[in-house]
């Protein structure tokens, strides 16, 4: 089954069977394969264009640094607010009634 769709950033990549297989894996969303095979291709290739393309594919699978920082900030805020609630939170005064809430029916 031939692969028809290349990402736009990969249109200038040199022609190489191994690189084309990685670009296809990237387009399918198989980033684990790209992360595993791109460093090998980068180290083993004689062509500088193929090495640069492999580096580009690896960089495209890394998380955005800003997104990582924002996730860490959100996690820290969640831990801080949870800790504050545990230390300062109290049950509402009406949550523990002194009498039974049973209804009394008279005839």
C-alpha angles and dihedrals in degrees: 000000000000120000112237105173121074119176111250093245089057096054092096095047115120120254111266129145094224093045092048089053090052092047089051090050090049092051090050090051096249093141093157090064091047091051091048100045105030095072090050091050091047092052096040103044123097093199115087091207091057091048091050091048091050089051090050091052091050092049091050091058095052118098119257108262092222091052091051091051092048091050090051090048091050091049092049090049091050092051091047095049092044091051092048091050092049092050099040104025118109132182115256114266092241093053094085108048118195094215131049114265091221115134117238116217120199127192 
